[in-house]
Amino acid sequence: MTYFKSIRRNLLEVLRDCGCEDAVRQPRGLIGIVPDKVKCDYYDWLNGSAEGINSFHGEYMRQYPWGRISAVALTETEFPKPVS
C-alpha cells in the first residue's frame, strides 16, 4: 500500500469513528474536504467573519515549511482588520 493510501485510509477511519465521514468527498481519483461540514478558522477568515479575522495573528501552520509562504500571503492579503 502506498503512503498516501495509508494516510487516506487512516483519515477516513478516524472520521468514521467520530461520525464525521461526510466531511470528506471522494469523487473518482480525488479526495477533498466539504467546507460546510467543518469548523475552520481559515475558512472563517476567508469568509470575512469577525471570529476568523480575529483569530489570525500572523502565524499559520509553522510546523510545515510551506506554512511560512502561506502566512506571508495571508498577511499581505487585503481583508478587513480585526473586529473588536
N, C-alpha and C positions, 0 to 999 in steps of 0.2 A: 504494500500500500504506500502511495506517495505521501510525503509530509503534508501537503495541502489536503489531501483526502482525509488524513488522520485528524487534522485540526478541524476540518469541516464536520466530520462525524462527531467529534468531541463537543463542538459548539452546539450542534443540533440536539445531542443527548442532554446537555445542560439546560438548554432552552425548553426541551420537552419536560424534563423533571421539574422545572419551575412553572410549567403551564404557559410558557411564552413562545411556543413554536410558531405562532402566527406572526411573530416579529421579523421573520425571515421569509423572503420569497425566493423561489428557485426555478426560474424558467430554464429550459433546457440549456445546459452548459454554463449557467450563470448562477450567482448567489448574491443576494443583496438584502439590505435592511428595509423594513417598512417604516418610514419615519413616523407615521401616525401611531405606531404601536409601541414606541419607546419614549422615555423621558430623557432628553439630551440637552445639556446647556449649550452646545454648539448649534443645534437646530433652533433653540430659543433665540440665540444671538443672531443667527441668520434671519429669523423672522422679526427681529427688532423688538422683542419683548423686554420689558424692564428687567425681569429676572435674568434673562440671558445676557443682556448688556452689562448689568451689574456684576455678573459672575466672572467676567473676563478681566484679568489684571496683568496681562502681558505674558502669561505662561500658558503653554499649550503642549501637552504630551512631551515633556522634557526628556523622558526616558528613551525616546526614539530620535535618531539623527534627523529625520525629516520633520520632526516636530518644530525645530527651530525655524525652518523655512516657512512652515505654516503660520507660526507665531508672528513672523515679520509681515506676512500677507494680511493677517488679521489686524495687526496693529496699524498698518498703512491703509486699511480699507476705511472709507468714509461712511461710518454708520453713526447713529445717534450716540451722544455722550451718555454716560451713566445717569440713571434717574435716581433722585433722592426720595 
